[in-house]
Amino acid sequence: MSECQDVSQTHKTWDECFGRFVENLTAEAATYVGSVSAPGRDRVGIYRNLLWVWHRLDADRWEKSQVQLRVGKKKATCEVDHVVSFSLWKDKLVSGLPKEVTDEDEAAALANKLGNCALLEKNFNISKGKKGLKSFLSQIHEFVEKKIRIDAWRAALAIPQPLLDPGTASVDEIREAIDSRDKEIRTELTEFIRGQKSRADVDTPASAMFVPTDSVPATERTSEGTDEGGAAGEASTLQSEAAGSPEEKEQNFPDEQAMPHAGIDIVGLRSAYREDASVKLIIDHFASRQRNQNVTEVDALVVALHRAGAPSPRSAVVRVFRCIDALGVGRFIPGRKGHATRFEWHEKSLSIRGLAAE
């Protein structure tokens, strides 16, 4: 009996020891993710391991990341590169620095943030040129042959319009896009470190047990993403239905006609509507509403789709909003500092299906 107690106590001691070790390791890793930065344009390779993981934290992102970006016949290599070239960014700064930035070196260093980098398999160097990413992508075989849509590719890699085509964006828009993407990447990596996200490229016991919170309707989740359950959860749902969802509160009165915005990619929108079931589902949902939207919160739309009998995971809603952001329909804004993740409409939401359905 005494021997059994000794063995049990030994196991408990080892469990506590490894538990503390993992806690310390997790804290150190999270601190590193939150603070690492490249001191110069030639040092962005420091992000390689972080981006290697980040590209694998979403199935759609991982699929799009494997596309070789080749211009000509030169062999492609996998390396960290800027999304907005350093040279192009420096030229943009000649006309003025971003708001609240007074030092030229500080302004130039914004291009070296994690949010302006990606780990790509390609045979061209973005950083040394003065062309935008869009000009390179327009020469890639898979995009030219329409095997992959540019809007779908950049939505998967969380690349907003100002970073895709920086020549048409202001320095403030580019800076805001870099900062937003930077925070988003670091947040996902921190969630992975803490066991809240799993890699999409491998099957592990952890990934088999992991249930993403975006598969659960928002009214059934707490702020930590767990099921509320019980009377409290039911009461919360009833109150939400009685008050109306945030999505419903953001509606405007409808206009009878809507002309497409000058920046909208009609051809791309029609391709996305025709080829992507999630894009079609969400565009059709908005066409069935009675009023246009100014702003649509992602979590509110997840709830609305669930109630309408067309449930869609949060990740799919985010991906669709990124896609139609890329097509000029509006602007996808990740939630930060207490603000919800949302989509600001540049087009009238009731009219999008008419434009998309040819």
C-alpha positions in Angstrom: 0.0 0.0 0.0 2.8 2.3 0.9 4.6 1.6 -2.4 1.4 2.5 -4.4 1.1 5.7 -2.5 4.8 6.5 -3.2 4.2 5.8 -7.0 1.1 8.0 -7.0 2.9 10.8 -5.2 5.8 10.6 -7.7 3.4 10.8 -10.7 1.7 13.8 -9.1 5.0 15.5 -8.5 6.1 14.9 -12.1 2.7 16.2 -13.4 3.1 19.4 -11.3 6.6 19.8 -12.5 5.7 19.4 -16.2 2.6 21.6 -15.7 4.8 24.5 -14.4 7.3 23.9 -17.2 4.5 24.1 -19.9 3.0 27.2 -18.2 6.3 29.0 -18.2 7.1 28.0 -21.8 3.6 29.2 -22.9 4.1 32.5 -21.2 7.5 33.0 -22.8 6.3 32.0 -26.3 3.3 34.3 -26.0 5.6 37.2 -24.9 7.9 36.5 -27.9 5.0 36.5 -30.4 3.8 39.8 -29.0 7.1 41.6 -29.1 9.3 40.2 -31.9 10.1 42.7 -34.7 12.5 43.0 -37.6 15.1 45.8 -37.1 15.4 46.3 -40.8 14.1 45.4 -44.3 16.8 42.7 -44.6 15.9 41.1 -41.3 12.2 40.2 -42.0 13.4 36.5 -42.2 13.1 36.6 -38.4 9.4 36.1 -38.9 9.8 32.8 -40.8 8.9 30.4 -38.0 6.0 32.5 -36.9 4.6 32.7 -40.4 5.3 29.0 -41.1 2.9 28.2 -38.2 0.4 31.0 -39.1 -0.1 29.8 -42.7 -1.1 26.4 -41.3 -3.7 27.6 -38.8 -6.6 27.8 -41.3 -7.5 25.2 -43.9 -8.3 27.7 -46.6 -5.2 29.7 -45.9 -3.0 26.6 -46.0 -4.5 25.5 -49.3 -3.9 29.0 -50.9 -0.4 29.2 -49.4 0.7 26.2 -51.4 0.2 27.9 -54.7 3.6 28.6 -56.3 3.8 32.3 -57.4 6.0 32.1 -60.5 6.6 34.8 -63.1 8.5 33.1 -66.0 10.3 29.8 -65.7 12.7 30.6 -62.9 12.5 28.2 -60.0 10.4 29.3 -57.0 11.8 29.4 -53.4 10.0 29.7 -50.1 10.9 32.9 -48.3 9.6 35.7 -46.2 8.9 38.8 -48.2 7.1 42.2 -47.8 3.5 42.5 -49.1 3.9 46.2 -49.7 7.4 46.6 -51.1 9.9 48.6 -49.0 10.8 50.8 -52.0 7.2 51.6 -52.8 6.5 52.5 -49.2 9.5 54.8 -49.1 8.2 56.6 -52.3 4.8 57.0 -50.7 6.3 58.6 -47.6 7.8 61.4 -49.8 4.4 63.0 -50.0 3.9 62.9 -46.2 4.2 60.7 -43.1 1.3 58.8 -41.5 -0.7 60.6 -38.8 1.0 60.8 -35.4 4.3 59.7 -36.9 6.9 62.5 -37.0 10.2 60.5 -37.5 11.0 59.4 -41.0 12.9 56.3 -39.8 10.0 55.2 -37.7 7.6 55.7 -40.6 9.9 53.6 -42.9 10.1 50.8 -40.3 6.3 50.3 -40.5 6.9 48.3 -43.7 9.0 45.8 -41.8 6.2 44.8 -39.4 5.0 41.2 -39.2 1.6 42.4 -40.6 3.3 43.4 -43.9 5.0 40.0 -44.4 4.1 36.6 -45.7 5.9 33.3 -46.3 5.5 32.7 -50.0 6.8 30.2 -52.5 7.7 32.5 -55.4 10.5 33.5 -57.8 10.2 37.3 -57.5 11.3 39.7 -54.8 8.6 42.2 -53.9 10.7 44.2 -51.4 13.2 45.5 -54.0 10.7 46.5 -56.6 8.3 49.4 -56.7 5.3 47.5 -58.0 2.3 46.4 -55.9 1.5 42.7 -55.1 -1.4 42.9 -57.5 0.9 43.5 -60.5 2.8 40.4 -59.7 -0.3 38.2 -59.1 -1.7 39.3 -62.5 1.2 37.6 -64.1 0.9 34.3 -62.2 -0.4 31.4 -64.4 -3.0 30.1 -61.9 -4.6 33.6 -61.7 -4.3 34.3 -65.5 -6.0 31.0 -66.3 -8.6 31.7 -63.5 -7.8 28.5 -61.6 -7.7 30.7 -58.5 -9.3 34.0 -57.9 -7.1 36.8 -56.6 -9.9 37.9 -54.2 -10.1 34.3 -52.7 -6.3 34.1 -52.4 -5.8 37.4 -50.6 -8.8 36.8 -48.4 -7.3 33.5 -47.3 -4.0 35.3 -46.5 -5.8 38.2 -44.8 -4.4 40.8 -47.2 -6.6 43.8 -47.4 -7.0 46.1 -50.4 -4.5 48.8 -49.4 -1.8 46.1 -49.2 -2.8 44.4 -52.4 -2.8 47.6 -54.4 -0.9 50.2 -52.4 -0.4 52.6 -55.3 -4.1 53.6 -55.0 -4.1 53.9 -51.2 -2.9 56.6 -48.8 -0.1 56.2 -46.3 -2.6 56.2 -43.5 -4.7 53.5 -45.1 -1.6 51.3 -45.7 -0.4 51.9 -42.2 -3.8 51.0 -40.7 -4.0 47.8 -42.8 -0.5 46.7 -41.7 -1.3 47.4 -38.1 -4.6 45.5 -38.3 -3.1 42.5 -40.0 -0.1 42.5 -37.6 -2.5 42.3 -34.6 -4.6 39.6 -36.3 -1.5 37.4 -37.0 -0.1 37.8 -33.5 -3.5 37.0 -31.9 -3.9 33.8 -33.9 -0.4 32.7 -33.0 -1.0 33.4 -29.3 -4.3 31.4 -29.5 -2.3 28.5 -31.0 0.3 28.7 -28.2 -2.5 28.5 -25.6 -4.1 25.5 -27.3 -7.1 27.5 -28.6 -6.2 26.8 -32.3 -4.9 23.7 -34.1 -2.9 23.3 -37.2 -4.9 22.5 -40.4 -2.1 20.7 -42.2 -1.8 17.7 -39.8 -4.2 15.4 -37.9 -3.2 15.3 -34.2 -5.1 14.1 -31.1 -5.4 17.7 -30.2 -7.0 18.7 -33.5 -9.4 15.7 -33.3 -10.6 16.9 -29.9 -10.6 20.6 -30.8 -14.0 22.0 -31.6 -13.7 25.5 -33.2 -16.0 28.1 -31.5 -17.0 29.5 -34.8 -19.1 26.3 -35.4 -21.4 27.3 -32.5 -23.9 30.1 -33.0 -22.9 33.3 -31.2 -26.0 33.3 -28.9 -24.9 29.9 -27.6 -21.3 31.1 -26.6 -19.8 33.0 -23.8 -17.0 35.6 -24.5 -14.5 32.7 -24.1 -16.3 30.7 -26.8 -17.8 28.0 -24.6 -21.4 26.8 -24.5 -23.5 28.8 -22.0 -26.2 26.2 -21.6 -28.9 26.1 -19.0 -31.5 28.7 -18.2 -29.0 31.6 -18.5 -28.1 30.7 -22.0 -31.8 30.3 -23.0 -32.7 33.7 -21.4 -29.8 35.4 -23.2 -31.1 34.0 -26.5 -34.7 35.1 -25.8 -33.5 38.6 -24.9 -31.4 38.8 -28.1 -34.4 37.8 -30.2 -36.6 40.3 -28.5 -34.2 43.2 -28.8 -33.1 42.4 -32.4 -29.6 41.4 -33.4 -26.9 44.1 -33.9 -27.1 43.3 -37.6 -30.7 44.3 -37.7 -30.0 47.6 -35.8 -27.5 48.6 -38.4 -30.0 48.6 -41.3 -30.9 51.6 -43.4 -34.0 52.3 -45.3 -33.8 50.8 -48.8 -33.0 52.7 -52.0 -34.8 51.6 -55.1 -31.7 51.6 -57.3 -28.0 51.4 -56.7 -25.3 52.0 -59.2 -22.1 50.0 -58.7 -19.2 51.8 -57.0 -16.4 52.8 -59.3 -13.9 50.5 -57.5 -16.0 47.3 -57.6 -14.7 44.3 -59.6 -17.9 43.2 -61.4 -16.2 40.3 -63.2 -14.6 39.0 -60.1 -17.8 39.4 -58.1 -19.7 37.3 -60.7 -17.1 34.6 -60.6 -17.1 34.5 -56.8 -20.9 34.3 -56.8 -20.9 31.5 -59.4 -18.0 29.4 -58.0 -18.1 29.9 -54.2 -21.1 28.5 -52.4 -20.5 30.5 -49.2 -20.3 33.8 -51.2 -23.6 32.9 -52.9 -25.3 32.0 -49.6 -24.4 35.3 -47.9 -25.1 37.5 -50.9 -28.5 35.8 -51.3 -29.2 36.3 -47.6 -28.7 40.1 -47.9 -30.8 40.2 -51.0 -33.7 38.6 -49.1 -33.6 41.3 -46.4 -36.0 44.3 -46.5 -33.4 47.0 -45.8 -29.8 47.9 -46.8 -27.0 47.6 -44.4 -24.4 50.3 -43.4 -22.4 48.0 -41.2 -22.8 44.2 -40.5 -21.2 42.6 -37.5 -19.9 39.1 -38.1 -21.3 37.5 -35.0 -24.7 39.0 -35.6 -24.7 37.6 -39.2 -23.7 34.1 -37.9 -26.8 34.3 -35.6 -29.1 35.6 -38.4 -28.0 32.8 -40.8 -28.6 30.2 -38.1 -32.1 31.5 -37.5 -32.8 31.6 -41.2 -32.0 27.9 -41.4 -28.7 28.4 -43.3 -26.1 28.0 -40.6 -22.5 29.0 -41.6 -19.4 28.9 -39.4 -17.9 32.2 -38.4 -14.7 31.4 -40.3 -16.7 31.1 -43.5 -18.5 34.4 -42.9 -15.1 36.1 -42.3 -13.7 34.6 -45.4 -16.6 35.8 -47.5 -16.3 39.3 -46.2 -12.6 39.3 -47.0 -13.4 38.2 -50.5 -16.0 40.8 -51.2 -13.7 43.4 -49.6 -11.1 42.4 -52.2 -13.7 42.9 -54.9 -14.5 46.5 -53.7 -17.9 45.8 -52.3 -16.9 47.1 -48.8 -14.4 47.0 -46.1 -13.7 44.2 -43.7 -12.6 45.4 -40.2 -11.2 43.0 -37.6 -12.5 43.7 -34.2 -10.1 45.5 -31.9 -10.2 47.3 -28.5 -13.8 46.3 -27.7 -15.1 46.9 -31.2 -16.8 44.0 -33.0 -15.4 42.4 -36.2 -17.5 43.9 -38.9 -18.0 44.7 -42.6 -18.7 48.3 -43.8 -20.7 48.3 -47.0 -19.6 50.6 -49.9 -22.4 49.1 -52.1 -26.0 48.7 -51.2 -26.4 45.2 -49.7 -29.8 44.7 -51.4 -28.3 45.3 -54.8 -25.2 43.0 -54.7 -27.1 39.9 -55.9 -28.3 41.9 -58.9 -24.7 42.8 -59.8 -23.3 39.3 -59.0 -26.0 37.2 -60.8 -25.3 38.8 -64.2 
